[in-house]
């Protein structure tokens, strides 16, 4: 027998080994093995097993595998097929896809379950020799049905030595057992029952359970899409199946997990990067063993080893955070569809503002459409007003809040209602500028520093570097430095001056760096401990607060100016999603969109909430320009510390690629952020009706013109990050 394995060294090939006689019959595809490689032992996954007439390749004797690390496979044949398809589609080494599919915490050499002493009552009657105190302790252990030794010692006011003595007498049974590190142990989760569905929700659920194609659940914000997911999952669980629920942000995970845990209890597992290594280890093994049948998490959850997978839900399917920016550069929404096809599982893509790729697939008949046009329960869509920030002349220019928005906030404070304010820029001011025109810029990046008032320093949001605020301009030595642009810290300070008695919570990358901070902030706001929640895009979607009746969008048109083909689409989605946070219960909602471009078609369409009209108009533009979703698009990205080297190789690659038939190749150009963390960055845009043409052209160019060591080159298929 021979086995082909993938070794975790990013070599992008499989290696063949002999299976020694004592391991034949024990080896299975997907197992984690230990194999000799060069002069050391390394971990590898078994990818293919076959009979070999001779244990040699090209005249060389095959080396035998060392041992099977875990007899239980980490990957099913279906998951390995998915891994292979992702590697081929994204032109990624297969090892990088395997690495993405299993949490690093699971593969660490010292990773193991946490084992503690568990105390249980003996089946034998109490010994006559027990003291009254010992007899009382045994009676309490019986009453409690047993428990962890440390916990029992606290509850019963006793010591481990006392319990061990009772164990030696046969009155108690003490064993070593694995104790789960539960990421939800601090959450107060109360069981919930299914809600009654309205006619649109019921029709959507029937479509989900009946359709053999992926289903786009297009429901307005607050329409009760989550309840449809819950009842669809309940149906597949009843039939012995499992489910994966994907959410785009870690910030949404606690709230979403609690809703699913309240319905399905211990059958729910959570996977995301904010968990400790121990929590991730335990949750992943609960899924693999079949103890957990419902998995909730961001994009990596799409690889969860769920048994009898029957349903995959991709909530807010339009979100760009589903796209992995490092190798392997997969899109989790597309992987969900691929996995559903391989494992014959239903796939639901939910959104109030679907991606144009998904919308076009509906139009082509590749996906089934289920629509929920009105909000569930007593909720009604909010009224939306566009506020022209240019009104009022120069004296109002640069203002953070319009008078209309300030009046609306004051009214909510008087009524005891809550407000959400959205500003998609963190920090205090986005740049520090001298009167001579000099802009304080990060030396390692072609990006201005952002001023952070909280720690009185300048920070680069590209590389994370920082410096103290200078007393004078490095160019002209003037001390006249001005702070331009508005970030969440500055908006928070301005709010505090306008409403000194209101409690304000800020939610951005700076305020949520601590574990559980997302949950803490949102929990405090839900409990009414604050009246105003101010934040970046992490507050724009998925949050459901019944007492929020006002949403204010600050600087709404800033994202329209990004050098990105999806700028209009992203702006529409973001505005619609954040507006949807208002009026989700009985109280009516109101939304103010502040902008310097009130006539923008995108902003007007978002204010009207007319997704279909926006999508059809945007698709016309994309078709005329031969842009996605009508053609596949990829970026060849080049990075080097040598500016001349990266520009020369970029131009050479572009010239060569233009010879490939069926491929539209753009000119080699510097990236929008030309320098980041000391690396000069160039890119070449490739477009074709087929991604296979793009991948073949890529593999050809790196084979005939391999890049020098000083140059990093990679392909991003279906690129979402254009900067």
Secondary structure in CASP SS format (residue, H / E / C, confidence):
PFRMAT SS
TARGET T0000
AUTHOR 0000-0000-0000
METHOD secondary structure of the structure
MODEL  1
X C 1.00
X E 1.00
X E 1.00
X E 1.00
X E 1.00
X E 1.00
X E 1.00
X C 1.00
X C 1.00
X C 1.00
X C 1.00
X C 1.00
X C 1.00
X C 1.00
X E 1.00
X E 1.00
X E 1.00
X E 1.00
X C 1.00
X C 1.00
X H 1.00
X H 1.00
X H 1.00
X C 1.00
X C 1.00
X C 1.00
X C 1.00
X C 1.00
X C 1.00
X C 1.00
X C 1.00
X E 1.00
X E 1.00
X E 1.00
X E 1.00
X E 1.00
X E 1.00
X C 1.00
X C 1.00
X E 1.00
X E 1.00
X E 1.00
X E 1.00
X E 1.00
X E 1.00
X E 1.00
X E 1.00
X E 1.00
X E 1.00
X E 1.00
X C 1.00
X C 1.00
X C 1.00
X C 1.00
X C 1.00
X E 1.00
X E 1.00
X C 1.00
X C 1.00
X E 1.00
X E 1.00
X C 1.00
X C 1.00
X E 1.00
X E 1.00
X E 1.00
X E 1.00
X E 1.00
X E 1.00
X E 1.00
X C 1.00
X C 1.00
X C 1.00
X C 1.00
X C 1.00
X C 1.00
X H 1.00
X H 1.00
X H 1.00
X H 1.00
X H 1.00
X H 1.00
X H 1.00
X H 1.00
X H 1.00
X H 1.00
X H 1.00
X H 1.00
X H 1.00
X H 1.00
X C 1.00
X C 1.00
X C 1.00
X H 1.00
X H 1.00
X H 1.00
X H 1.00
X H 1.00
X H 1.00
X H 1.00
X H 1.00
X C 1.00
X C 1.00
X H 1.00
X H 1.00
X H 1.00
X H 1.00
X C 1.00
X C 1.00
X C 1.00
X C 1.00
X C 1.00
X C 1.00
X C 1.00
X E 1.00
X E 1.00
X E 1.00
X E 1.00
X E 1.00
X E 1.00
X E 1.00
X C 1.00
X C 1.00
X C 1.00
X C 1.00
X C 1.00
X C 1.00
X C 1.00
X C 1.00
X C 1.00
X C 1.00
X H 1.00
X H 1.00
X H 1.00
X H 1.00
X H 1.00
X H 1.00
X H 1.00
X H 1.00
X H 1.00
X H 1.00
X H 1.00
X H 1.00
X H 1.00
X C 1.00
X C 1.00
X E 1.00
X E 1.00
X H 1.00
X H 1.00
X H 1.00
X H 1.00
X H 1.00
X H 1.00
X H 1.00
X H 1.00
X C 1.00
X C 1.00
X C 1.00
X H 1.00
X H 1.00
X H 1.00
X H 1.00
X H 1.00
X H 1.00
X H 1.00
X H 1.00
X H 1.00
X C 1.00
X C 1.00
X C 1.00
X E 1.00
X E 1.00
X E 1.00
X E 1.00
X E 1.00
X E 1.00
X E 1.00
X C 1.00
X C 1.00
X C 1.00
X C 1.00
X C 1.00
X C 1.00
X C 1.00
X C 1.00
X C 1.00
X C 1.00
X C 1.00
X C 1.00
X C 1.00
X C 1.00
X C 1.00
X C 1.00
X C 1.00
X C 1.00
X C 1.00
X C 1.00
X H 1.00
X H 1.00
X H 1.00
X H 1.00
X H 1.00
X H 1.00
X H 1.00
X H 1.00
X H 1.00
X H 1.00
X H 1.00
X H 1.00
X C 1.00
X C 1.00
X C 1.00
X C 1.00
X E 1.00
X E 1.00
X E 1.00
X E 1.00
X E 1.00
X C 1.00
X C 1.00
X C 1.00
X C 1.00
X C 1.00
X H 1.00
X H 1.00
X H 1.00
X H 1.00
X H 1.00
X H 1.00
X H 1.00
X H 1.00
X H 1.00
X H 1.00
X H 1.00
X H 1.00
X H 1.00
X H 1.00
X C 1.00
X C 1.00
X C 1.00
X E 1.00
X E 1.00
X E 1.00
X E 1.00
X E 1.00
X C 1.00
X C 1.00
X C 1.00
X H 1.00
X H 1.00
X H 1.00
X H 1.00
X H 1.00
X H 1.00
X H 1.00
X H 1.00
X H 1.00
X H 1.00
X H 1.00
X H 1.00
X H 1.00
X H 1.00
X H 1.00
X H 1.00
X H 1.00
X H 1.00
X E 1.00
X E 1.00
X E 1.00
X E 1.00
X C 1.00
X C 1.00
X C 1.00
X C 1.00
X C 1.00
X H 1.00
X H 1.00
X H 1.00
X H 1.00
X H 1.00
X H 1.00
X H 1.00
X H 1.00
X H 1.00
X H 1.00
X H 1.00
X H 1.00
X H 1.00
X C 1.00
X C 1.00
X C 1.00
X C 1.00
X E 1.00
X E 1.00
X E 1.00
X E 1.00
X C 1.00
X H 1.00
X H 1.00
X H 1.00
X H 1.00
X H 1.00
X C 1.00
X C 1.00
X C 1.00
X C 1.00
X C 1.00
X E 1.00
X E 1.00
X E 1.00
X E 1.00
X E 1.00
X E 1.00
X E 1.00
X C 1.00
X C 1.00
X C 1.00
X C 1.00
X H 1.00
X H 1.00
X H 1.00
X E 1.00
X C 1.00
X C 1.00
X C 1.00
X C 1.00
X C 1.00
X C 1.00
X C 1.00
X E 1.00
X H 1.00
X H 1.00
X H 1.00
X H 1.00
X H 1.00
X H 1.00
X H 1.00
X H 1.00
X H 1.00
X H 1.00
X H 1.00
X H 1.00
X C 1.00
X C 1.00
X E 1.00
X E 1.00
X E 1.00
X E 1.00
X E 1.00
X E 1.00
X C 1.00
X C 1.00
X C 1.00
X C 1.00
X H 1.00
X H 1.00
X H 1.00
X H 1.00
X H 1.00
X H 1.00
X H 1.00
X H 1.00
X C 1.00
X C 1.00
X C 1.00
X C 1.00
X E 1.00
X E 1.00
X E 1.00
X E 1.00
X E 1.00
X C 1.00
X C 1.00
X C 1.00
X C 1.00
X C 1.00
X C 1.00
X C 1.00
X C 1.00
X C 1.00
X C 1.00
X E 1.00
X E 1.00
X E 1.00
X E 1.00
X E 1.00
X E 1.00
X C 1.00
X C 1.00
X C 1.00
X C 1.00
X C 1.00
X H 1.00
X H 1.00
X H 1.00
X C 1.00
X C 1.00
X C 1.00
X C 1.00
X C 1.00
X C 1.00
X H 1.00
X H 1.00
X H 1.00
X H 1.00
X H 1.00
X H 1.00
X H 1.00
X H 1.00
X H 1.00
X H 1.00
X H 1.00
X H 1.00
X H 1.00
X C 1.00
X C 1.00
X E 1.00
X E 1.00
X E 1.00
X E 1.00
X E 1.00
X C 1.00
X C 1.00
X C 1.00
X C 1.00
X C 1.00
X C 1.00
X E 1.00
X C 1.00
X E 1.00
X E 1.00
X E 1.00
X E 1.00
X C 1.00
X C 1.00
X C 1.00
X C 1.00
X E 1.00
X C 1.00
X E 1.00
X C 1.00
X C 1.00
X C 1.00
X C 1.00
X C 1.00
X C 1.00
X E 1.00
X C 1.00
X E 1.00
X E 1.00
X E 1.00
X C 1.00
X C 1.00
X C 1.00
X C 1.00
X E 1.00
X E 1.00
X E 1.00
X C 1.00
X C 1.00
X C 1.00
X C 1.00
X C 1.00
X C 1.00
X E 1.00
X E 1.00
X E 1.00
X C 1.00
X C 1.00
X C 1.00
X C 1.00
X C 1.00
X C 1.00
X C 1.00
X C 1.00
X C 1.00
X C 1.00
X C 1.00
X C 1.00
X E 1.00
X E 1.00
X E 1.00
X E 1.00
X C 1.00
X C 1.00
X C 1.00
X H 1.00
X H 1.00
X H 1.00
X H 1.00
X H 1.00
X H 1.00
X H 1.00
X H 1.00
X H 1.00
X H 1.00
X H 1.00
X C 1.00
X C 1.00
X C 1.00
X C 1.00
X C 1.00
X E 1.00
X E 1.00
X E 1.00
X E 1.00
X C 1.00
X C 1.00
X C 1.00
X C 1.00
X C 1.00
X C 1.00
X C 1.00
X C 1.00
X C 1.00
X H 1.00
X H 1.00
X H 1.00
X H 1.00
X H 1.00
X H 1.00
X H 1.00
X H 1.00
X H 1.00
X H 1.00
X C 1.00
X C 1.00
X C 1.00
X C 1.00
X C 1.00
X E 1.00
X E 1.00
X E 1.00
X E 1.00
X C 1.00
X H 1.00
X H 1.00
X H 1.00
X C 1.00
X C 1.00
X C 1.00
X C 1.00
X C 1.00
X C 1.00
X C 1.00
X C 1.00
X E 1.00
X E 1.00
X E 1.00
X E 1.00
X E 1.00
X E 1.00
X C 1.00
X C 1.00
X C 1.00
X C 1.00
X H 1.00
X H 1.00
X H 1.00
X H 1.00
X C 1.00
X C 1.00
X C 1.00
X C 1.00
X C 1.00
X H 1.00
X H 1.00
X H 1.00
X H 1.00
X H 1.00
X H 1.00
X H 1.00
X H 1.00
X H 1.00
X H 1.00
X H 1.00
X H 1.00
X H 1.00
X C 1.00
X C 1.00
X C 1.00
X C 1.00
X C 1.00
X C 1.00
X C 1.00
X C 1.00
X C 1.00
X C 1.00
X E 1.00
X E 1.00
X E 1.00
X E 1.00
X E 1.00
X E 1.00
X C 1.00
X C 1.00
X C 1.00
X C 1.00
X C 1.00
X H 1.00
X H 1.00
X H 1.00
X H 1.00
X H 1.00
X H 1.00
X H 1.00
X H 1.00
X C 1.00
X C 1.00
X H 1.00
X H 1.00
X H 1.00
X H 1.00
X H 1.00
X H 1.00
X H 1.00
X H 1.00
X H 1.00
X H 1.00
X H 1.00
X H 1.00
X H 1.00
X H 1.00
X H 1.00
X C 1.00
X C 1.00
X C 1.00
X C 1.00
X C 1.00
X C 1.00
X E 1.00
X E 1.00
X E 1.00
X E 1.00
X E 1.00
X E 1.00
X E 1.00
X E 1.00
X E 1.00
X C 1.00
X C 1.00
X H 1.00
X H 1.00
X H 1.00
X H 1.00
X H 1.00
X H 1.00
X H 1.00
X H 1.00
X H 1.00
X H 1.00
X H 1.00
X H 1.00
X H 1.00
X H 1.00
X H 1.00
X C 1.00
X C 1.00
X C 1.00
X C 1.00
X C 1.00
X C 1.00
X E 1.00
X E 1.00
X C 1.00
X C 1.00
X C 1.00
X E 1.00
X E 1.00
X E 1.00
X E 1.00
X E 1.00
X E 1.00
X E 1.00
X E 1.00
X C 1.00
X C 1.00
X E 1.00
X E 1.00
X E 1.00
X E 1.00
X E 1.00
X E 1.00
X E 1.00
X E 1.00
X E 1.00
X E 1.00
X C 1.00
X C 1.00
X H 1.00
X H 1.00
X H 1.00
X H 1.00
X H 1.00
X H 1.00
X H 1.00
X H 1.00
X H 1.00
X H 1.00
X H 1.00
X H 1.00
X H 1.00
X H 1.00
X C 1.00
X C 1.00
X C 1.00
X C 1.00
X C 1.00
X C 1.00
X E 1.00
X E 1.00
X E 1.00
X E 1.00
X E 1.00
X E 1.00
X E 1.00
X C 1.00
X C 1.00
X C 1.00
X C 1.00
X C 1.00
X C 1.00
END
